[in-house]
Amino acid sequence: MALKKLPVLAVDLGGTKILAALIHNGKILNKYYVPANGSEGPQAVINRIFESIDRVLAQACLSLSRIRGISIAAAGAIDAKNGIITLSPSLPGWRNIPLVKMVREKYPVDIFIIHDANASALGEHSYGAGRGTRDMIFLTVSTGIGGGIIINNKQYDGAAGAAGEIGHMTIDINGPKCNCGSNGCLEAMASGTAMAAAAKSRLLSGEKSRLMEMVNGSIEAVTAKEIGAAAAEGDRLSIEVINRTAIYLGVGLANLVNIFNPEMLVIGGGVSNLGELLLAPARKVVLERAFAFPAQMCKIVRAELGDDSGVVGAAVWVVNQRFLPYV
């Protein structure tokens, strides 16, 4: 069989889990999850990557000669040219890890690496909510906020390969400290972490909320998931926290509309599970703050591929590198 007709083995390396999948033409043939357990250090995580690759190959009864390559979507700062994860805040001890070299030593096939948010953007553009668009921006809104930019049907990397750090645009120069060291970043204002922090602050000040029952009185256990559930039951505090988060998100989206004039903004990540509770007020802010015509023509939608967007996009990345156009 010609190499271009073979499936790709894609791995999504996150802070909490590793997902490996065998993918052909955007379809997941089989997949395997394993906890990352990043606190055990880089080598333990890498061993789990190997475990997940071995398990997917075994499930499919495939040898390495029957795949076109292995593609890894990873969070953090990546030197894609040299296959090195220079820093991954979500994985303790991951500094200057030559991941591509380490994987290739065990699996002698072509190995590719891509930033996880860029991979998700490619996945949604090719097979998810962004199908048929030419210019699209993807945001993952979860513990943090990341992004990927598609311009004229191609991933936009920027001069240094660092484009797409959407979570670190400044929303309020006097805002809360962000993990990147700056103040008032979109991530510090509109991520799931920021949402939970806002709710916890109000609970600690003595405000009443259904949230306290949901977390059995443990304020530290409050997450965006509980806030969404409480809001769905009409909890005032939770609804207000989501609305405030949506305003900050909307400001960030308005900036993207004015700068890029995209056809579509696709919102993924765990916080996107809030659906219209989050997106409806965010769209309103975009219409109020962005230039009218670009704002009106831009669709703001929820991602379709869920947790699979990263592995699907990582597979697209392999094919785009070697067999343009993708078919």
N, C-alpha and C positions, 0 to 999 in steps of 0.2 A: 504494500500500500504506500502511495506517495506520502511524504512527510506532512504535507499541508493538510492531509485528510485525517491525521491522527489527533486524538484529544490532547488537551493540556492538563497537567496536574497543577492546580493552583492552591496556594496556602495563604490564608489571612492570619497574620500574626498580630494579636492584640494584647492588651495589658492583662486581660483576665482569661482569655481562651484562645485556642488555636483551632482554626477550621481548615481542613484540607478537602479538596473536591476534584473529581475528574470531570472535565467540562469539554463538550464538543458542540460547536456552533451555538454557544450560549446556553445549552441545556446541561444541567447537572446530572451526570450519570450515577454517581454515588458520592457520599461525603462522610466525613468523620470529625467529630468534635473531641477535643481533649483540653482540660484546664491548663492554662499557661503556668500557673504557680510561679510567677516571676520572682517572688521573694527567695526562691531557692538558688537564684543566680543564673547567669547566661548559659552555662553548659547544660544545666538541667532543662532549661527551656529548649535549647537546640536539640537535645535528645528527644524531647516530646515532638518537635517538628519532624524528626526522623521517624518517630513512632507513627505519627499521623500519615506521613507519606507511605510508609510500609503498609499501613492498614488499608489505605485506599487502593493501592496497587493489588494487595491480596484480595480485597473484595471484588475487584474487577478481573482477577486472574490475568493480570497484565505484567509483562516484563518492561524494563526501561526502554527497550527498542520499539515498544508499541506506543510511546508517547512522544510528542514533539518537543517537550521541554517542561521544566518546572518553573513556575512564576510565583514570587512571594510578594504579597502586599503587606507592608509593615508600617507601624506608626513611628513617628519620631523624625529626626533629621537624617537624611539619607544621602550618601555620596553614590548615586546610581551608577556613574561611570565606572567606579572602582568596586562596586558591590559591597559598600561598607555602611553599616548603621553607626553614624558618628555619635548619636545620642538619642535615647528613647526614654523620656520621663516616666512613661508608664511601666517600664521594665528596669528594675534596679540593677545597677552595675553595667548596663549596656552602653559602653563608650568605645567607639572605634572597633566594633565587632565586624570582622570580615566575613559576613554571613554567606555571601555568594561563594567564596572560596571554600568555606567549610562544607556547604551543601554539595558543591561539585566534587569534593574529594570523596564523598560517600556515594554520590549518584552522578556518574560520568555522562551527563547530558547537558544541553544548553540550559543555563540558569539565568533567570531574569529577576529584577527587584524593582518595585515601584512603591511610592508613598500610598498608604491605605486610602486616604481621601481621594487621591487622583484615580486610584483603581475603582473606587465606588462611583466616581463621576463617569468613567468609561463604561462601567456596567450599566448604569442607568441610561446613559446616552444611547448605547447600542441595543439594550434589551429591556429597559425599564420605562420609567415615566417620560424620559427624554427622547424616545424613539421618534425619528423623523425631524428633529430639530437640527439646526446648523450651529447655533450659538446658544450654549446652555451653561449654567453654573450650578454646581452641586454643593450643598452645605450639609455636613453631618453635625447635628446638635445633640450632644450626649454629655458625658462627663466634661468634655471640652467642646470646642467648635473648630472644625477643619473644613477644607473645601477643595474643590477641583474645578478647573475652568476649561470649557470646550469652546474653541473659536474656529469657525469654518470647518467643523467636523474633525478638528484635531485638538489633542490635549495641549494646553498652553503651559509651558514650563518656566518661562522667564529667562533672563540672561544668565542667572546662576543656578537655574533649576529649582528655585525656591518659591515660585509663584503659587498662589492658592492658600496662603496663610490668612484666610478670611477672618478667623477668630481673633486675630490680633490687629484689626483695624481699630482705631481709637473712637469710642463713642462718647466718652466724657473724660476730659483730661484730669478732672478731680475725682474720678470714680475709684472704685476699689482696686487694690493691688492685684495684678494678674500673675500667674505662674511664670510668665515670660520676663517679669521684672518691671513691666510698664504699668501704667494705671488706666483704668477705664476701658480696657479692651472689650470687644464684643463677647469674648469668651468669659470674661469676668462679670459681665452684665446679663447674659442671656443663655448661658449653658445650664444643663441640669444641676450642676454643682452650685451655680449662682442662685438658681431658683430655690434649691433646698436651703441655702444659707439665708435667703430673704425670709423664708417661712420660719426657720428656726429662730431668727432674731425677733420676729413678732411674737412667737410663742413664749420665748424667754422673757419678753416684756409683760407677759400676763394676758395676752389676747386669747380669746376662746376660739376653739376650732375642733371640728370633727377629727382632725388629724391626730389629736392626742389619744383618742380611742383606738385609731388604726395602728398606732405604734406602741400601744400599751403604756403610754405615759413617758416613753423614752424619746425625748426630742431629738437626740442625735441620730435616731433611726429614720428620721424623715428624709425621703428622697422625692424626686420628681414624680415617680410612679404613684406614691401615696397622695401627693398633691393633686395629680390628675384624677385619681379615684374620688377624693373628697370633693373636688370641684364638680364632678359629675353628679354628686349627691346634693349639690347646691351650697356647699360650704363657702361662706363669704370670704374668709381669709384666703383660701386656696384660689378662688376665682380672681381675687385682686392680685395675688402674686403672679398668676399666669398672665393676666392682662398687662401687668407691668413688664414682665419678661417679653411679652409679645411686642410691646412698644419699642424696647431696646432692639429686639430682633428686626422689627420693621425699619428702624433707622439704618441698621446695617444693610438690609436688603435694598433700601432706597439708594444708598450709596452705590451699591453694585449696579442698580438699574441706570443711574446717571453716568457711571463710568464705562460700563460695558454694553448697555442697551441689549441685553440678552432676550431671546425668545421665551426662555423659561428659567425659573429658579426652582430647583428641586430640593426639598428639605427631607433629609433622612436622619438616622440616629434615633436613640431611644426616646428623646423628647418629642420627636415627630409623632409618636403614638398618641399625643394629646389631640391630634387632628385639628378640627376646626376651632376648638377652644383656643388654640395657639395661632393658627394660620389666618383665621378671619380677622382678628384685630391687627395682625401684622400686615395683611394686605391693605387694610384701611390706612395705616401709617404710610405705606409706600405710595398710595394714591394721593395722600396729603403732602408728602415731602419731596417726591421725585418729580422730574419734569413730566408733564401730563401725558403726552403721546407715548413715550417709551414705557411709562408706568401702565398705561391702559393696555398696551399690546403684550406686555410680559405676563405670562401665566406663572402663578406661584402655587406649586402642587407638592403633595407628599410623595416621597420615593415609593417605588413599587416592589423592589427586590428584597427589602429588609436586610437581614444579616447576610444574605447571599451576594449582595452587590459587590463586595470586595473581591471575592474569588472569581466571580463572573468577569469583573473588570480586569483582574490580573491576567486572565486567559485572553481577553481582548488585546491587552498590551503585548503579549507574545506575538499574536498574529499580526498586529499592526507593525511590529518591528521587522517582521520577516516576510510577510506575505500580503503586502498592500495590493488592492484594498481588501478589507475583511469580508469574507463571503461564507 
